[in-house]
Amino acid sequence: MALEAAGVSPEEEALYQMLVTSGRATREDIAQRARLTDAETGRILDSLVTKGLATHTDGTPRVFRPAPPEVALLPRLKRSADALDLARFEAARLIESYRETMRRHDAGQLLEVITGAEALRQQLRQIQSSARHEMLWFCKAQYVAMPSGTNTEEFEALARGVRYRVLYEKAFFDDEGALENVVAGVRAGEVARAVPHLPLRLAIADRSVAVFPLVAGGPHGSPEEPTTALVRDSNLLAALLALFDCYWEDAVPLDIDGTGTLAGADGAGPADSLSATDRKLLSLLVAGVADKAIASQMGLSRRTVQRRIQGMMERAGAVTRMQLAWQASRRGWL
Protein backbone atom coordinates (compact mmCIF):
# COMPACT_ATOMS: atom_id res chain seq x y z
CA MET A 1 0.00 0.00 0.00
CA ALA A 2 0.96 3.63 -0.51
CA LEU A 3 1.46 4.68 3.11
CA GLU A 4 3.83 1.95 4.27
CA ALA A 5 6.72 4.43 3.93
CA ALA A 6 5.02 6.49 6.66
CA GLY A 7 4.84 3.48 8.98
CA VAL A 8 1.16 2.79 8.26
CA SER A 9 0.16 -0.82 7.64
CA PRO A 10 -2.20 -1.71 4.77
CA GLU A 11 -5.07 -2.48 7.16
CA GLU A 12 -4.51 0.82 9.02
CA GLU A 13 -4.43 2.68 5.71
CA ALA A 14 -7.73 1.12 4.63
CA LEU A 15 -9.54 2.19 7.83
CA TYR A 16 -7.92 5.65 7.77
CA GLN A 17 -9.19 6.14 4.21
CA MET A 18 -12.70 5.15 5.39
CA LEU A 19 -12.52 7.78 8.12
CA VAL A 20 -11.24 10.40 5.66
CA THR A 21 -14.09 9.75 3.21
CA SER A 22 -16.79 9.55 5.88
CA GLY A 23 -15.50 12.27 8.22
CA ARG A 24 -16.62 10.39 11.31
CA ALA A 25 -17.80 6.88 12.22
CA THR A 26 -18.31 4.54 15.14
CA ARG A 27 -16.40 1.31 15.54
CA GLU A 28 -19.53 -0.65 14.64
CA ASP A 29 -19.97 1.35 11.39
CA ILE A 30 -16.38 0.76 10.37
CA ALA A 31 -16.49 -2.95 11.27
CA GLN A 32 -19.57 -3.38 9.10
CA ARG A 33 -18.12 -1.49 6.13
CA ALA A 34 -14.72 -3.16 6.40
CA ARG A 35 -16.24 -6.59 7.08
CA LEU A 36 -14.08 -7.05 10.15
CA THR A 37 -14.84 -8.31 13.65
CA ASP A 38 -15.35 -5.80 16.43
CA ALA A 39 -12.08 -6.95 18.03
CA GLU A 40 -10.04 -6.49 14.82
CA THR A 41 -11.63 -3.09 14.15
CA GLY A 42 -10.97 -1.95 17.73
CA ARG A 43 -7.32 -3.00 17.53
CA ILE A 44 -6.73 -1.12 14.26
CA LEU A 45 -8.56 1.99 15.44
CA ASP A 46 -6.54 2.04 18.66
CA SER A 47 -3.38 1.85 16.57
CA LEU A 48 -4.55 4.78 14.40
CA VAL A 49 -5.18 6.84 17.54
CA THR A 50 -1.75 5.92 18.93
CA LYS A 51 -0.06 7.00 15.67
CA GLY A 52 -1.94 10.29 15.64
CA LEU A 53 -3.99 9.40 12.58
CA ALA A 54 -7.35 9.48 14.37
CA THR A 55 -9.12 10.83 17.45
CA HIS A 56 -12.33 9.74 19.24
CA THR A 57 -14.96 11.09 21.58
CA ASP A 58 -15.27 9.91 25.17
CA GLY A 59 -18.96 9.04 24.91
CA THR A 60 -20.64 5.75 24.19
CA PRO A 61 -20.44 4.69 21.49
CA ARG A 62 -17.12 6.30 20.65
CA VAL A 63 -17.06 8.34 17.46
CA PHE A 64 -13.79 8.28 15.54
CA ARG A 65 -12.57 11.17 13.37
CA PRO A 66 -9.53 11.26 11.04
CA ALA A 67 -6.62 13.58 11.80
CA PRO A 68 -5.84 15.95 8.90
CA PRO A 69 -3.46 14.14 6.51
CA GLU A 70 -1.05 17.08 6.36
CA VAL A 71 -0.73 16.89 10.15
CA ALA A 72 -0.84 13.12 10.52
CA LEU A 73 1.19 11.97 7.53
CA LEU A 74 3.64 14.61 6.34
CA PRO A 75 5.79 14.65 9.51
CA ARG A 76 5.90 10.85 9.45
CA LEU A 77 6.92 10.86 5.78
CA LYS A 78 9.67 13.39 6.49
CA ARG A 79 11.03 11.23 9.29
CA SER A 80 10.95 8.23 6.96
CA ALA A 81 12.74 10.19 4.23
CA ASP A 82 15.42 11.30 6.70
CA ALA A 83 15.83 7.72 7.87
CA LEU A 84 16.09 6.55 4.26
CA ASP A 85 18.78 9.14 3.50
CA LEU A 86 20.69 8.01 6.57
CA ALA A 87 20.33 4.39 5.46
CA ARG A 88 21.64 5.29 1.98
CA PHE A 89 24.63 7.05 3.52
CA GLU A 90 25.37 4.09 5.75
CA ALA A 91 24.97 1.68 2.84
CA ALA A 92 27.40 3.73 0.72
CA ARG A 93 29.89 3.74 3.60
CA LEU A 94 29.58 -0.03 3.98
CA ILE A 95 29.99 -0.55 0.22
CA GLU A 96 33.18 1.52 0.20
CA SER A 97 34.45 -0.29 3.29
CA TYR A 98 33.72 -3.64 1.65
CA ARG A 99 35.55 -2.62 -1.54
CA GLU A 100 38.52 -1.38 0.44
CA THR A 101 38.67 -4.67 2.34
CA MET A 102 38.48 -6.64 -0.90
CA ARG A 103 41.25 -4.53 -2.43
CA ARG A 104 43.49 -5.28 0.53
CA HIS A 105 42.94 -9.03 0.26
CA ASP A 106 42.62 -9.43 -3.49
CA ALA A 107 44.97 -7.60 -5.85
CA GLY A 108 42.59 -8.42 -8.68
CA GLN A 109 40.17 -5.93 -7.18
CA LEU A 110 42.85 -3.24 -7.40
CA LEU A 111 44.81 -3.80 -10.61
CA GLU A 112 43.89 -5.48 -13.86
CA VAL A 113 46.53 -6.34 -16.47
CA ILE A 114 45.67 -5.61 -20.11
CA THR A 115 47.72 -7.27 -22.85
CA GLY A 116 47.78 -6.18 -26.48
CA ALA A 117 46.86 -3.08 -28.45
CA GLU A 118 43.29 -4.18 -29.26
CA ALA A 119 42.44 -4.91 -25.60
CA LEU A 120 43.97 -1.57 -24.61
CA ARG A 121 41.97 0.25 -27.29
CA GLN A 122 38.72 -1.32 -26.05
CA GLN A 123 39.53 -0.41 -22.45
CA LEU A 124 40.27 3.22 -23.34
CA ARG A 125 36.98 3.45 -25.19
CA GLN A 126 35.11 1.91 -22.27
CA ILE A 127 36.46 4.22 -19.56
CA GLN A 128 35.69 7.26 -21.72
CA SER A 129 32.14 6.07 -22.40
CA SER A 130 31.65 5.54 -18.67
CA ALA A 131 33.21 8.85 -17.59
CA ARG A 132 30.82 11.35 -16.05
CA HIS A 133 32.99 14.26 -14.91
CA GLU A 134 36.57 14.44 -16.18
CA MET A 135 39.19 12.69 -18.31
CA LEU A 136 42.93 13.32 -17.82
CA TRP A 137 45.47 12.33 -20.49
CA PHE A 138 49.20 12.12 -21.10
CA CYS A 139 49.67 11.96 -24.90
CA LYS A 140 53.09 10.85 -26.11
CA ALA A 141 54.34 10.67 -29.67
CA GLN A 142 53.77 7.61 -31.90
CA TYR A 143 50.50 5.98 -30.95
CA VAL A 144 50.33 2.46 -29.52
CA ALA A 145 46.61 1.67 -29.55
CA MET A 146 44.59 4.65 -30.80
CA PRO A 147 45.75 6.53 -33.92
CA SER A 148 45.37 10.29 -33.69
CA GLY A 149 41.93 11.29 -34.92
CA THR A 150 40.18 7.97 -34.15
CA ASN A 151 39.17 8.75 -30.57
CA THR A 152 35.52 9.52 -31.32
CA GLU A 153 34.65 8.71 -27.70
CA GLU A 154 36.29 11.97 -26.64
CA PHE A 155 33.95 14.08 -28.75
CA GLU A 156 30.92 12.12 -27.51
CA ALA A 157 32.04 12.61 -23.90
CA LEU A 158 32.70 16.32 -24.44
CA ALA A 159 29.20 16.66 -25.91
CA ARG A 160 27.62 15.23 -22.75
CA GLY A 161 29.63 17.55 -20.48
CA VAL A 162 32.72 15.54 -19.56
CA ARG A 163 35.77 17.78 -19.13
CA TYR A 164 38.98 16.78 -20.93
CA ARG A 165 42.39 17.98 -19.74
CA VAL A 166 45.09 16.72 -22.08
CA LEU A 167 48.88 17.10 -21.90
CA TYR A 168 50.87 16.69 -25.12
CA GLU A 169 54.62 16.25 -25.29
CA LYS A 170 56.59 18.21 -27.88
CA ALA A 171 57.31 15.23 -30.14
CA PHE A 172 53.57 14.42 -30.40
CA PHE A 173 53.08 17.31 -32.83
CA ASP A 174 55.53 15.70 -35.27
CA ASP A 175 53.12 12.81 -35.94
CA GLU A 176 51.18 13.04 -39.19
CA GLY A 177 47.82 14.76 -38.69
CA ALA A 178 48.42 15.26 -34.96
CA LEU A 179 48.24 19.05 -35.02
CA GLU A 180 44.94 19.12 -36.92
CA ASN A 181 43.41 16.59 -34.52
CA VAL A 182 44.47 18.57 -31.46
CA VAL A 183 42.90 21.69 -33.02
CA ALA A 184 39.64 19.75 -33.50
CA GLY A 185 39.71 18.62 -29.88
CA VAL A 186 40.33 22.14 -28.56
CA ARG A 187 37.50 23.47 -30.73
CA ALA A 188 35.19 20.83 -29.20
CA GLY A 189 36.08 21.92 -25.65
CA GLU A 190 39.25 20.04 -24.77
CA VAL A 191 41.61 21.94 -22.46
CA ALA A 192 45.10 21.27 -23.83
CA ARG A 193 48.61 22.02 -22.65
CA ALA A 194 52.09 21.11 -23.87
CA VAL A 195 55.34 20.04 -22.18
CA PRO A 196 58.77 19.16 -23.58
CA HIS A 197 58.51 15.51 -22.48
CA LEU A 198 56.11 13.14 -20.72
CA PRO A 199 57.28 10.16 -18.63
CA LEU A 200 54.57 7.72 -19.74
CA ARG A 201 51.22 7.33 -21.46
CA LEU A 202 48.31 7.79 -19.08
CA ALA A 203 44.51 8.10 -19.04
CA ILE A 204 42.49 8.74 -15.87
CA ALA A 205 38.68 8.74 -15.72
CA ASP A 206 36.82 10.65 -13.00
CA ARG A 207 39.94 10.47 -10.80
CA SER A 208 38.86 6.93 -9.89
CA VAL A 209 40.38 4.64 -12.54
CA ALA A 210 43.61 4.92 -14.54
CA VAL A 211 45.16 3.11 -17.49
CA PHE A 212 48.95 3.23 -17.88
CA PRO A 213 51.75 1.00 -19.25
CA LEU A 214 53.35 -1.68 -17.12
CA VAL A 215 55.71 -2.68 -19.90
CA ALA A 216 56.05 -0.14 -22.67
CA GLY A 217 55.21 -1.61 -26.05
CA GLY A 218 56.67 -0.25 -29.25
CA PRO A 219 54.82 2.13 -31.55
CA HIS A 220 52.08 0.82 -33.83
CA GLY A 221 53.43 -1.78 -36.23
CA SER A 222 56.31 -2.89 -34.03
CA PRO A 223 56.46 -6.52 -32.82
CA GLU A 224 56.25 -5.57 -29.15
CA GLU A 225 52.72 -5.69 -27.79
CA PRO A 226 51.91 -3.22 -24.97
CA THR A 227 51.22 -4.52 -21.49
CA THR A 228 49.14 -2.02 -19.56
CA ALA A 229 47.34 -1.86 -16.25
CA LEU A 230 43.96 -0.61 -15.14
CA VAL A 231 44.19 0.57 -11.55
CA ARG A 232 41.38 1.64 -9.26
CA ASP A 233 41.25 3.74 -6.09
CA SER A 234 44.54 3.17 -4.28
CA ASN A 235 47.81 4.85 -3.30
CA LEU A 236 49.08 4.05 -6.79
CA LEU A 237 46.18 5.95 -8.35
CA ALA A 238 46.81 8.86 -5.98
CA ALA A 239 50.45 8.94 -7.11
CA LEU A 240 49.40 9.00 -10.78
CA LEU A 241 47.02 11.87 -10.08
CA ALA A 242 49.76 13.80 -8.31
CA LEU A 243 52.07 13.17 -11.28
CA PHE A 244 49.45 14.55 -13.68
CA ASP A 245 48.81 17.61 -11.52
CA CYS A 246 52.55 18.32 -11.28
CA TYR A 247 53.05 18.21 -15.05
CA TRP A 248 49.83 20.14 -15.67
CA GLU A 249 50.99 23.00 -13.45
CA ASP A 250 54.23 23.40 -15.41
CA ALA A 251 52.71 22.98 -18.89
CA VAL A 252 52.07 25.67 -21.51
CA PRO A 253 48.37 26.30 -22.29
CA LEU A 254 47.39 25.69 -25.91
CA ASP A 255 44.74 27.69 -27.73
CA ILE A 256 43.60 28.46 -31.26
CA ASP A 257 44.61 31.88 -32.56
CA GLY A 258 42.73 34.06 -35.05
CA THR A 259 44.14 32.15 -38.02
CA GLY A 260 42.94 28.79 -36.68
CA THR A 261 46.45 27.75 -35.70
CA LEU A 262 47.24 25.98 -32.46
CA ALA A 263 49.47 28.14 -30.27
CA GLY A 264 50.34 28.95 -26.67
CA ALA A 265 48.05 31.36 -24.87
CA ASP A 266 50.63 34.12 -25.37
CA GLY A 267 50.96 33.38 -29.09
CA ALA A 268 54.13 31.30 -28.82
CA GLY A 269 54.37 27.82 -30.24
CA PRO A 270 53.73 24.83 -27.95
CA ALA A 271 57.31 23.60 -27.96
CA ASP A 272 59.12 26.81 -26.97
CA SER A 273 56.95 28.59 -24.39
CA LEU A 274 56.93 28.96 -20.63
CA SER A 275 54.09 28.56 -18.17
CA ALA A 276 52.88 31.71 -16.44
CA THR A 277 54.53 30.51 -13.22
CA ASP A 278 57.93 30.00 -14.87
CA ARG A 279 57.65 33.29 -16.75
CA LYS A 280 57.11 35.19 -13.50
CA LEU A 281 59.89 33.27 -11.77
CA LEU A 282 62.29 34.01 -14.64
CA SER A 283 61.45 37.71 -14.56
CA LEU A 284 62.31 37.87 -10.86
CA LEU A 285 65.50 35.91 -11.43
CA VAL A 286 66.69 38.21 -14.23
CA ALA A 287 65.84 41.21 -12.03
CA GLY A 288 68.39 39.90 -9.51
CA VAL A 289 65.96 38.63 -6.86
CA ALA A 290 67.46 35.86 -4.70
CA ASP A 291 65.98 32.36 -4.71
CA LYS A 292 64.74 32.68 -1.12
CA ALA A 293 62.91 35.93 -1.90
CA ILE A 294 61.44 34.47 -5.10
CA ALA A 295 60.16 31.47 -3.15
CA SER A 296 58.57 33.74 -0.53
CA GLN A 297 56.97 36.06 -3.08
CA MET A 298 55.53 33.26 -5.24
CA GLY A 299 54.46 30.98 -2.39
CA LEU A 300 56.81 28.18 -3.46
CA SER A 301 59.49 26.26 -1.62
CA ARG A 302 63.10 27.22 -2.30
CA ARG A 303 63.70 23.73 -3.63
CA THR A 304 60.82 24.12 -6.11
CA VAL A 305 62.25 27.44 -7.31
CA GLN A 306 65.64 25.84 -7.90
CA ARG A 307 64.06 22.85 -9.64
CA ARG A 308 62.12 25.13 -11.99
CA ILE A 309 65.23 27.20 -12.77
CA GLN A 310 67.19 24.04 -13.52
CA GLY A 311 64.38 22.86 -15.80
CA MET A 312 64.45 26.14 -17.73
CA MET A 313 68.23 25.92 -18.03
CA GLU A 314 67.94 22.44 -19.51
CA ARG A 315 65.28 23.60 -21.99
CA ALA A 316 67.41 26.57 -23.03
CA GLY A 317 70.66 24.59 -23.19
CA ALA A 318 72.18 26.95 -20.63
CA VAL A 319 74.98 25.98 -18.25
CA THR A 320 74.79 29.10 -16.06
CA ARG A 321 72.00 31.38 -14.96
CA MET A 322 73.55 34.19 -16.98
CA GLN A 323 73.28 32.04 -20.08
CA LEU A 324 69.67 31.29 -19.15
CA ALA A 325 68.90 35.02 -19.02
CA TRP A 326 70.46 35.52 -22.46
CA GLN A 327 68.58 32.56 -23.95
CA ALA A 328 65.32 33.74 -22.36
CA SER A 329 65.72 37.11 -24.02
CA ARG A 330 66.56 35.53 -27.39
CA ARG A 331 63.60 33.15 -27.24
CA GLY A 332 61.10 35.79 -26.14
CA TRP A 333 60.44 34.18 -22.79
CA LEU A 334 60.53 37.48 -20.91
DAQUI-V135263 format. One record per pair of residues at least 24 apart in sequence whose ideal C-beta (glycine too) atoms are under 7 Angstrom apart, sorted by the first residue. I is the first residue (numbers start at 0). J is the second residue. D is the distance in whole Angstrom. If there is no record, write none. Layout:
I:J:D
I:J:D
//
This chain:
2:72:7
4:76:6
4:79:5
5:72:5
5:75:4
5:76:5
5:79:6
6:75:6
6:79:7
10:43:6
11:43:6
11:46:6
11:47:6
14:43:5
14:44:7
14:47:6
15:47:6
15:52:5
15:53:7
15:65:6
18:53:6
18:63:6
18:64:7
18:65:4
19:65:5
23:62:5
23:63:7
23:64:5
24:63:6
25:60:5
25:61:7
25:62:6
26:60:7
26:61:6
26:63:7
27:60:7
102:233:7
109:230:7
109:231:6
109:233:5
110:228:5
110:230:5
111:228:7
111:229:4
112:213:7
112:226:7
112:228:6
113:227:5
113:228:7
113:229:6
114:224:7
114:226:5
115:224:5
116:143:6
116:144:5
116:224:6
116:225:6
119:144:4
119:225:6
119:227:5
120:144:4
120:145:6
122:210:6
122:229:6
123:202:6
123:210:6
124:152:5
126:202:7
126:204:4
126:208:6
126:210:7
127:152:4
127:153:6
127:156:5
127:204:7
128:152:6
129:204:7
130:156:6
130:161:5
130:204:4
130:205:6
131:161:7
131:205:6
132:161:7
132:162:7
132:205:5
133:161:7
133:162:5
133:164:7
133:205:6
133:206:7
134:161:6
134:163:5
134:202:7
134:204:6
135:164:5
135:203:4
135:243:5
136:165:4
136:166:7
136:201:7
136:202:5
137:166:5
137:197:5
137:199:6
137:200:6
137:201:4
138:165:6
138:166:7
138:167:5
138:171:5
139:168:5
139:171:6
139:197:5
139:200:5
140:168:6
140:170:4
140:171:5
140:173:6
140:174:6
141:174:7
141:218:4
142:218:7
142:219:6
143:200:7
143:216:6
143:218:6
143:219:6
143:225:5
144:225:7
147:174:6
147:176:6
147:177:5
147:180:5
148:176:6
148:180:4
153:184:6
154:187:5
157:187:5
157:188:5
157:189:7
163:189:4
163:190:7
164:190:5
164:247:7
165:189:6
165:191:5
166:192:5
166:194:6
166:197:6
166:246:6
166:247:6
166:250:6
167:191:6
167:193:5
168:194:6
168:195:7
168:196:5
168:197:4
169:193:7
169:195:5
169:196:7
169:270:4
172:269:7
178:261:6
181:261:6
182:255:6
182:261:5
185:253:7
185:254:7
185:255:6
185:261:7
186:255:7
191:253:4
192:247:6
192:250:4
192:251:6
192:252:5
192:253:6
193:250:6
193:251:5
193:253:6
193:269:4
193:270:7
194:246:6
194:249:7
194:250:5
195:314:6
197:246:7
201:239:6
201:243:7
203:239:6
203:240:7
203:243:7
206:240:6
207:231:7
207:232:6
209:236:5
209:239:5
211:239:7
248:276:7
249:274:6
250:274:6
267:331:7
271:330:6
273:332:5
277:307:6
277:311:6
278:332:7
280:304:7
280:307:6
281:311:6
281:327:6
281:332:6
281:333:6
282:333:6
284:308:7
284:320:7
285:324:5
285:327:7
285:333:7
//
